[in-house]
């Protein structure tokens, strides 16, 4: 699928943001996945939810809406590549986009 190739070629995004008040748990919603740079907008981030599944789901958020980032243990592929995993706490009420591939079938 072209979408899979597109996601694989995006560089990883190294973002560290810390909120010492720790209010992100009350003010945010948790999303987990592997972060990627947005292909053309440096004010946005792409979060690939499950990097090894055939049903790719990814999210797009504004970097300004990230309250906190927690690093998770990295995943290692059979080829020895590491994939960085994070928890993103996104501000409640923020606008995000969810992208999910699907096969078009006959109308029901």
ZAMAR-553475 format. One record per residue (C-alpha): y, x, z. Coordinates in steps of 0.02 Angstrom, whole numbers, plus 32768, in hexadecimal, padded with zeros to 4 digits. Example, Ala and Ser with C-alpha at 12.3 -4.5 7.8 and 13.67 -1.06 7.14 Angstrom:
2
7F1F82678186/7FCB82AC8165/
// end
This chain:
108
800080008000/80AD80437FD9/80EE800E8086/8070807F80DD/80A381168075/815A80F18097/813D80EF8153/80D3818C8152/815B81F180FA/81E681C68174/820C825481ED/81F3823A82A7/828982128313/82A9827A83AE/831582118421/832B822984DB/839281AA853A/8395819885F7/83E081128665/83E6814C871A/8403809B875A/83558067871B/83957FB686F8/833F7FBA864F/82A87F5F8699/83137EC786C1/83877ED2862A/830C7F0285A1/826B7ED88545/81E27F5A852D/81A37F908480/8123801B846A/80FE808383D0/812A811F8371/81E381378347/822181638298/82CC81868251/831480F981EB/8311812B8133/83CA810D8114/842280D081B4/843481518240/846B80C482B8/83BE807482B0/830E80A582E3/8265806F82A1/81D58059831B/8126805582CF/80C07FEE8348/800C8023831F/800A80BC82AF/7F4E80B8828D/7F3180028261/7F2A7FBF81B0/7F9D7F2F81E1/803C7F9381F8/80C07F408263/81657F968280/820A7F6C82D1/82BD7F9B82A8/833D7FA78335/83ED7FE88348/83F0808B83A9/848080448412/840B7FB98450/838F8034849D/839F8032855A/831980B28583/828F81178530/81EF81478589/818181CA8537/80C8819E8532/803682148514/802C8247845D/7F9D821083EF/7F3A82948391/7EE9826C82E9/7E4182AF82AF/7EA48326823F/7EFC836F82D8/7FA5831D82B9/800182DD8352/805F82398353/80E6822183D6/80DC817A8432/8169812C8498/8199809084F8/8243804F84C1/82A27FDB8534/83117F7284C3/83A57F0F8505/837C7E56851B/83D67DEC8499/83E37E7D841C/83B97E5B8366/831B7EB18329/82B57EA0828B/81F87E948286/81A07EC881E5/80EB7E9981CA/80857EAE812C/80187E1E80F4/7FB37DE9805D/7FF57D547FFD/7F717CCE7FED/7F647C207FAA/7FD67BA17FFD/7F7E7B34807B/
// end
